Amino acid sequence: MSDEKKEHNEKKPEEHPVFHYTVDDEPQTTSEHVLTPKDILEKADLNPATYYLVQIRGNEQVPYKDKYDEQIHMHQHMTFISVFIGDTPVS
């Protein structure tokens, strides 16, 4: 086998894909294949004690309220929004 063919047949080191997604229309990235709602909120600088995550899939909304440790398998261009559940001050 020629050296050229050997090089072509050798496996390259696997590259970790970078997933691009948004939280509240703010771009985010991760190389993790699985994240939890808590992870996604924290990466977006949101406190899971005062927010929960909702995934938007077309016209469907998938809430993760009280499911902070559920596994979400990441894909390109996923869309999430946060919902505030903390106390609102009364004037």
N, C-alpha and C positions, 0 to 999 in steps of 0.2 A: 504494500500500500504506500502511495506517495506521501511525503510529509504534508502536502497541502490537504489531502483527504483526511489524514490523521487529525490535523488541527480542526477540520470541519466537524469530525465525529466526536471530538472531545466535548464533554459537557461543560458548559459555562457555569460559574457559581450562580445559584438562584438569586434573582433580585426580588426584594420584597416590594410588592406594589404599594403605591401610595393612594389611599382612598380620599377623594375630595367630597366633602359634604357641607351642608350649611346648618347653622343653628340661628334662628331668628334673622335669616338672610345674611348672616356673617359667615364668610368662608372659613372652613376648618379642614385639617388634613390629619390622617393617621396612617401608620403602616400596620396597625393591629387589624387582624381579620375579625376579631370579636371584641365588642365593647359593651359595657352595661349603660343603662340610662344615667346612672351616677357618674360614670367615666365621661360620658358625652357632656353632661352639664358642667362638670368640673373643668374639662378642657376648654369650655366656652366661658369660664370664669363666672359661673352661676352656682349658687349655693343650693345643693339638693335638699336642704332643710326648708327652703322657702320657695322652691320651684319643682315642678315635675315636667317630664319630657313627653312630647307628642310627635309621632312620626307622621308625615304627610305622604300619602301614596295616591297620587292623582286626586280623586274626589274623596278618598277615604282618609280618616284620621285614626291613628292607632295610639291610644293613651297608655303611658307607662306609669300612671299614678299608683303609688304603693308597690311598684315593681322595679325598684332601684337596682336590683342585682340580676334582673333577667338578661340573658345573653342576646345581643343584637348582632347578627352576622352582617358585616359591613360590605357595601357595594358602592360603586361610583355614583356620585351625584344624589345621595340620599338627602332628604329634606326633613328637618326637625324644627319644632317651635317649643319655646318654654312657656309654662303657665305658672304665674305667680300664685302661691298659696299661703304666703305669709300674712301677718297682721297688717291691715292698712290703718294708718293713723286717722283718728277722727278729730276734726277741729272744733 
